[in-house]
């Protein structure tokens, strides 16, 4: 296909992105023994955590703003294309079983729709109109948070999603791996994790993808901690939907209370398998009905409910 002015302009734009830069020292990497290639990749990956560490104040500020809005009933929405979009959908899909979030409370949008989770949907990342439509369908409020995710920081789908969300009054976060990105400029909270050029030129599923995964882990996990979805480092809002999680729920109650198996089974039975309620029954000396009321009054925060139970 012949070059066009638009294509030439895009090529020039990409040439200035750190994530697209060529590493001449790796030009013969295909000639190296497998162990040597793995060693280079491992050394590359070891730099990602340090790059994230350098942006922790920006990440924390974005999380605090997100948690404040979610405490008022807002939603957390991720929007991205390709690997970035898949990472957002992955993070969103893991919140209900881990933190018992209500359906639709944490949402993952990917350019091209569900089909794009398994196969590349050509041109989807450039479809700004689709991003606008996906955001419009959510009927955003000022209590919602939209996180645009794009390694380059220029992906039209992610940039448009953040731009439309901000216009609707929602909080916006722009997660990218290039400085001074269009996505960062569009967002209330730019988080730019500069991990440097990739092992394979432009393959941003590598270091950039790892950095995005680390930050998304922080956004969802720490937000849920702030919302009272944990007790210490225990997942007390865990939804026991399979045998492994049912066993884990009993282990969590045991760790939190020190109770024996018979006491744990009785508390879980009385509370319908609700881990947080069972812990409150055992530590607070209340029955299941009281545990439910105390947790409701405490906004779901187990420590607050325990203080109320013990203060009776």
SVG drawing of the C-alpha trace seen along z (x, -y; Angstrom):
<svg xmlns="http://www.w3.org/2000/svg" viewBox="-31 -18 56 47">
<polyline fill="none" stroke="black" stroke-width="0.4" points="0.0,0.0 1.5,-3.4 2.4,-5.8 -0.1,-8.6 0.5,-12.0 -1.4,-10.6 0.7,-7.5 3.9,-9.4 2.8,-11.7 2.0,-8.7 5.4,-7.1 7.1,-10.3 5.1,-10.5 5.9,-6.9 9.6,-7.5 9.7,-9.9 8.1,-7.4 10.3,-5.7 8.2,-2.5 8.9,-2.4 12.7,-3.0 15.2,-0.6 18.0,1.0 21.0,1.5 22.8,3.6 20.1,6.2 20.2,6.3 21.8,9.8 19.7,11.2 18.3,14.0 21.8,15.4 22.2,15.8 21.8,19.0 18.3,19.3 19.7,18.9 21.4,15.6 18.1,14.3 16.3,15.3 18.9,13.6 18.5,10.3 14.8,10.5 15.0,11.1 17.3,8.2 14.9,6.0 12.0,7.1 13.9,6.3 13.9,2.6 10.1,2.3 9.4,2.2 11.9,-0.6 10.1,-2.6 6.8,-2.1 8.4,-3.1 9.3,-6.4 5.7,-7.2 4.2,-6.0 3.1,-9.5 1.1,-10.0 -0.3,-6.5 -1.3,-7.0 -3.0,-10.3 -5.1,-8.7 -6.1,-5.8 -7.2,-8.1 -9.3,-10.1 -10.8,-6.9 -11.6,-5.4 -13.3,-8.6 -15.6,-8.4 -16.2,-4.6 -17.1,-5.1 -20.0,-7.2 -21.2,-4.4 -19.1,-5.2 -17.6,-2.8 -14.1,-2.0 -13.8,-1.7 -10.8,-0.7 -10.6,-1.5 -7.8,-0.4 -6.9,1.5 -4.9,4.6 -2.7,5.8 -3.6,2.7 -7.3,3.4 -7.0,7.0 -5.1,6.1 -7.9,3.8 -10.6,6.5 -8.5,9.0 -8.3,6.7 -12.0,5.9 -13.0,9.5 -11.0,10.5 -12.7,8.0 -16.0,9.8 -14.5,13.1 -11.7,11.4 -13.6,8.5 -17.3,9.4 -17.8,6.2 -21.3,5.9 -21.8,6.6 -20.9,3.5 -18.9,1.9 -15.6,2.5 -15.8,2.5 -13.3,3.3 -13.8,1.8 -11.6,3.1 -11.5,1.6 -13.3,4.1 -15.4,5.5 -15.2,9.1 -13.9,10.5 -10.8,8.5 -9.9,10.4 -9.0,13.5 -8.1,12.1 -6.8,8.8 -9.6,6.7 -8.1,4.6 -8.4,0.9 -10.2,1.1 -7.7,-1.0 -8.1,-3.8 -11.9,-3.9 -12.6,-7.0 -16.3,-6.9 -16.5,-3.4 -14.8,-4.7 -17.3,-7.5 -20.2,-5.1 -18.9,-2.7 -18.5,-5.5 -22.0,-6.9 -23.5,-3.5 -22.3,-3.6 -24.1,-6.9 -21.2,-8.2 -21.5,-10.3 -19.1,-12.4 -18.6,-9.6 -17.2,-7.3 -13.5,-6.9 -12.2,-6.1 -8.7,-4.8 -7.4,-5.0 -4.6,-2.5 -2.2,-2.8 1.5,-2.0 2.1,-4.6 -0.2,-7.1 -1.6,-8.1 -4.1,-5.3 -7.3,-7.0 -9.6,-4.6 -8.0,-5.3 -7.5,-9.0 -11.1,-9.5 -12.5,-7.4 -10.7,-9.6 -11.6,-12.9 -15.3,-11.9 -15.3,-10.8 -13.7,-14.0 -16.2,-16.0 -19.0,-14.0 -17.5,-15.0 -15.9,-11.7 -12.5,-11.3 -9.9,-10.3 -6.6,-8.6 -4.2,-8.2 -1.8,-5.2 0.9,-5.1 4.6,-4.4 5.7,-7.6 6.3,-11.0 4.2,-14.0 1.6,-11.7 -1.7,-12.8 -3.4,-10.4 -1.7,-12.0 -2.6,-15.5 -6.2,-14.4 -6.5,-13.0 -6.9,-14.5 -4.2,-12.1 -1.5,-11.2 0.6,-8.1 3.5,-7.7 5.7,-4.7 8.7,-5.1 10.2,-1.6 12.3,-2.3 12.6,-0.6 11.4,3.0 13.5,6.2 11.6,6.5 11.1,3.1 7.6,1.8 6.4,5.0 4.7,3.2 3.2,6.4 6.6,6.9 8.0,4.3 5.2,1.8 2.6,4.5 4.2,5.6 4.3,2.0 0.6,1.6 -0.3,4.8 1.6,3.7 -0.2,0.3 -3.6,1.8 -3.0,4.3 -2.3,1.3 -5.3,-0.7 -7.8,2.1 -6.2,3.7 -5.5,0.5 -8.8,-1.0 -10.5,2.1 -8.4,1.9 -9.5,-1.7 -13.2,-0.6 -12.9,1.9 -12.8,5.0 -10.0,6.4 -9.1,7.0 -5.4,6.4 -4.1,8.4 -7.0,10.9 -9.6,11.0 -12.6,10.9 -15.0,10.0 -14.0,13.1 -16.8,14.8 -16.6,18.5 -17.8,19.7 -15.8,22.9 -14.2,25.6 -10.8,23.9 -12.4,20.6 -14.6,22.3 -11.5,23.8 -9.7,20.4 -12.6,18.7 -12.3,21.1 -8.5,20.5 -9.1,16.7 -11.6,16.9 -9.1,19.1 -6.2,16.6 -8.4,13.7 -9.9,15.2 -7.8,18.2 -11.1,20.1 -11.2,23.9 -12.8,25.7 -16.1,26.3 -16.5,22.6 -15.6,21.5 -18.1,23.9 -20.8,22.7 -20.1,19.0 -20.0,19.5 -23.2,21.5 -25.0,18.9 -23.8,16.1 -24.6,17.9 -20.9,18.3 -20.0,14.6 -16.4,14.4 -16.5,10.9 -19.7,11.6 -18.4,14.8 -15.3,13.0 -17.4,10.4 -19.5,13.0 -16.5,14.7 -14.4,11.7 -17.3,9.3 -19.4,11.8 -22.6,10.9 -25.1,13.1 -25.4,13.1 -28.2,10.6 -26.3,8.1 -23.1,8.7 -25.1,7.7 -26.4,4.6 -23.1,3.5 -21.3,4.0 -24.0,2.1 -23.7,-0.8 -19.9,-0.7 -20.1,-0.9 -18.6,2.6 -15.5,1.8 -14.8,4.8 -12.5,2.9 -15.1,0.2 -17.8,2.8 -15.6,4.6 -15.0,1.5 -18.8,0.9 -19.4,4.5 -16.8,4.3 -18.0,0.9 -21.5,2.2"/>
</svg>
